[in-house]
Amino acid sequence: MLPGGMVPVTQLIAMIRSTPPQSAAGLLTAMPADRLPIVIAEMRPADIARLLPATRPDFRDTLLATLSADQSIDLVKATSTDQAVTLLSTLPQERLDSVVGGLPNPVVSVLVATLPSNRRSALLASMDPRRAHAVLSRTYEHDVAQALARSNVDVTIPDGAPDGILFVRTLGWRIAVAARFGDDGRVAVRDAEDAAYRLRANGALSVTSRQPAKDVVRYCHESQRQGRPVDAVAWIDTWQDGALKRTLVGLVQ
């Protein structure tokens, strides 16, 4: 009989918890295939999370496929965001779609940013449209922060600020930035100006995934003529980093 084949489940789990991860993973790997689901069903998420880094990639896939949807969700919550995303990206699409509803938005946002485009589209299509938009918004805000950082400015998230509000320091200036996915500047300009007032910034910048509306552009130009540094720019990917940087520099000149 293979190791773990006849040992009572409660005793086997006690052994797994008390041995180093490598040895504990070996016990699971050597277990008869028909007994593995029985043992996994009784293990705590923290027990599984402890063993995963020590398991072979092929067995890790087998182990993850054995988990129920609830166990998968609990496992993700018991690990760091980076480890959770790594685990989730290995799940078959159908299983991933079934567990996404129970996952925290921050984890889903990072996952969406790392998945290949075809898997990302399938995952978003399986979600409630309002939640999909919220997830994309968080991902977009993170990407905008990274793009601003590539412009060699200091980027921070102000304490207590609403989602998507960033604070940029450059050349002695302080700029409040509102990053808004799916907006054409009508919401983002207002949010950026509100944030600039609260944060006592020198200027306000709207960054959106759609081109700024004509009335937004006119408003920004008029504000600048009146001595109020406000501007709006579209950004969706790295090829627009140059436009973002030029708009930001234009505010401080």
C-alpha positions in Angstrom: 0.0 0.0 0.0 1.3 3.5 -0.9 2.2 5.9 2.0 -1.0 7.5 3.3 -3.2 4.8 1.8 -4.4 3.3 5.0 -3.6 5.9 7.6 -6.8 7.5 9.0 -7.5 10.9 7.5 -7.4 12.8 10.7 -4.0 11.2 11.6 -2.7 11.8 8.1 -3.6 15.5 8.2 -2.0 15.8 11.6 1.2 14.3 10.1 1.0 16.8 7.2 0.7 19.8 9.6 3.6 18.7 11.7 6.2 17.9 9.0 8.2 20.3 6.7 6.4 21.3 3.5 8.6 19.2 1.3 7.9 16.0 3.2 4.2 16.8 3.6 3.9 17.4 -0.1 5.6 14.0 -0.7 2.9 12.3 1.4 0.2 13.8 -0.8 2.0 13.0 -4.0 2.4 9.3 -3.0 -1.2 9.0 -2.0 -3.6 6.8 -4.1 -5.5 9.0 -6.6 -8.9 8.0 -5.2 -8.0 9.0 -1.7 -6.5 12.4 -2.5 -9.9 14.2 -2.8 -11.0 12.8 0.6 -7.9 14.1 2.4 -7.9 17.5 0.6 -11.6 18.0 1.5 -10.6 17.9 5.2 -7.6 20.2 5.0 -7.6 23.8 5.9 -6.8 26.5 3.3 -3.7 27.4 5.3 -2.5 23.8 5.2 -2.8 23.7 1.4 -1.2 27.1 1.0 1.8 26.0 3.0 2.4 23.0 0.8 1.9 24.5 -2.6 5.4 26.0 -3.1 6.9 22.6 -2.3 4.8 20.6 -4.8 5.8 19.7 -8.3 4.1 21.8 -11.0 2.2 18.8 -12.4 1.0 17.6 -9.0 0.1 21.2 -8.1 -2.3 21.3 -11.0 -3.8 18.0 -9.9 -4.2 19.3 -6.3 -5.8 22.6 -7.4 -8.2 20.6 -9.7 -9.3 18.6 -6.7 -10.4 21.7 -4.7 -14.0 22.7 -4.6 -15.0 26.2 -5.7 -15.3 27.2 -2.0 -12.0 25.7 -1.1 -10.4 27.6 -4.1 -11.8 30.9 -2.8 -10.7 30.2 0.8 -7.2 29.2 -0.5 -6.8 32.5 -2.4 -7.8 34.4 0.7 -5.2 32.6 2.7 -2.3 33.5 0.4 -0.7 36.7 -0.7 -2.1 38.5 -3.8 0.9 37.5 -6.0 0.7 33.9 -5.0 -3.1 33.9 -5.4 -2.8 35.3 -8.9 -0.2 32.7 -9.8 -2.5 29.9 -8.6 -5.7 31.3 -10.2 -3.9 31.7 -13.6 -3.3 27.9 -13.7 -7.0 27.0 -13.2 -9.0 25.9 -16.3 -11.2 28.7 -17.6 -14.5 27.1 -16.4 -13.2 26.7 -12.9 -11.8 30.2 -12.8 -15.2 31.6 -14.0 -16.9 29.6 -11.2 -14.7 31.0 -8.4 -14.3 34.6 -9.4 -17.5 35.7 -7.8 -16.1 34.9 -4.4 -12.7 36.6 -4.9 -11.8 40.0 -3.5 -11.7 42.8 -6.2 -8.1 43.7 -5.6 -7.0 40.1 -6.4 -9.3 40.0 -9.5 -7.9 43.3 -10.7 -4.3 42.0 -10.6 -5.4 38.8 -12.2 -7.1 40.6 -15.0 -3.9 42.5 -15.7 -1.8 39.4 -15.9 -4.0 37.0 -17.9 -3.6 36.6 -21.7 -6.2 38.7 -23.6 -8.4 35.8 -24.6 -8.6 34.5 -21.0 -9.1 38.1 -19.7 -12.0 38.6 -22.0 -13.6 35.3 -21.1 -13.3 36.1 -17.4 -14.8 39.6 -17.6 -17.6 38.2 -19.7 -18.5 35.8 -16.9 -18.8 38.6 -14.4 -21.6 40.9 -13.5 -21.1 44.0 -15.8 -20.9 46.4 -12.9 -18.3 44.4 -11.1 -16.3 43.9 -14.4 -16.2 47.7 -14.8 -15.1 48.1 -11.2 -12.3 45.6 -11.7 -11.2 47.3 -14.9 -11.3 50.6 -13.2 -8.9 49.5 -10.5 -6.6 47.9 -13.0 -6.6 51.1 -15.1 -5.8 53.2 -12.1 -2.8 51.0 -11.3 -1.6 51.2 -14.9 -1.9 55.0 -14.9 0.2 55.2 -11.7 2.8 53.1 -13.4 2.8 55.3 -16.5 3.2 58.4 -14.5 6.1 56.9 -12.6 7.8 56.2 -15.9 7.7 59.9 -16.5 10.2 60.3 -13.6 7.8 61.9 -11.2 7.0 61.0 -7.6 3.6 59.3 -7.5 1.7 58.5 -4.3 -1.8 57.6 -3.3 -3.1 60.2 -0.8 -4.4 58.8 2.5 -8.2 58.6 2.5 -8.5 59.7 -1.1 -11.2 58.2 -3.3 -10.2 55.4 -5.7 -8.3 56.6 -8.7 -6.9 59.7 -7.1 -3.1 60.1 -7.4 -0.8 62.8 -6.2 2.2 63.7 -8.4 5.2 65.8 -7.3 7.5 67.2 -10.0 9.7 70.3 -10.4 8.4 71.7 -7.1 4.7 71.3 -8.3 2.0 69.2 -6.8 -0.6 67.8 -9.3 -3.8 66.0 -8.3 -4.6 63.3 -10.9 -7.9 61.5 -11.4 -7.6 58.3 -13.4 -11.0 57.2 -14.7 -11.7 54.1 -16.9 -14.5 54.5 -19.4 -14.8 58.3 -18.9 -14.3 61.1 -21.4 -13.1 63.6 -18.9 -16.4 64.9 -17.7 -16.1 63.0 -14.4 -12.3 62.9 -14.2 -11.8 66.7 -14.5 -14.3 67.4 -11.8 -12.7 64.7 -9.5 -9.2 66.0 -10.2 -10.2 69.6 -9.4 -11.9 68.5 -6.2 -8.8 66.5 -5.2 -6.5 69.4 -6.0 -8.6 71.7 -3.7 -8.5 69.1 -0.8 -4.8 68.3 -1.3 -3.8 71.9 -1.9 -2.2 71.0 -5.2 -1.0 73.4 -7.8 -2.8 71.8 -10.7 -5.3 69.1 -11.7 -5.1 66.4 -14.4 -7.7 64.1 -15.9 -6.5 60.8 -17.3 -9.1 58.7 -19.1 -9.4 55.7 -21.3 -11.5 57.6 -23.8 -10.5 60.8 -25.6 -11.5 63.9 -23.7 -14.9 65.3 -24.9 -14.7 68.6 -26.8 -16.4 70.5 -24.1 -13.9 69.1 -21.6 -11.0 70.3 -23.8 -12.6 73.8 -24.1 -13.1 73.9 -20.3 -9.4 73.1 -19.7 -8.2 75.7 -22.2 -10.4 78.3 -20.6 -9.2 77.4 -17.1 -5.6 77.7 -18.2 -6.3 81.1 -19.7 -7.6 82.1 -16.3 -4.5 80.9 -14.6 -5.9 77.6 -13.3 -3.7 74.7 -14.4 -6.2 72.0 -15.4 -5.8 69.6 -18.3 -7.2 66.3 -19.7 -5.5 63.5 -21.6 -6.3 60.0 -22.9 -4.1 57.1 -21.9 -4.7 53.4 -22.5 -1.3 51.8 -23.0 2.4 52.4 -23.0 2.4 53.9 -26.5 0.6 56.9 -25.1 3.2 57.5 -22.3 4.7 60.4 -24.3 1.4 62.2 -24.6 0.8 61.7 -20.9 4.2 63.1 -20.0 3.8 66.1 -22.3 0.4 67.0 -20.8 1.8 66.7 -17.3 4.9 68.9 -18.1 2.6 71.4 -19.8 0.8 71.9 -16.5 4.0 73.0 -14.7 5.4 75.3 -17.3 
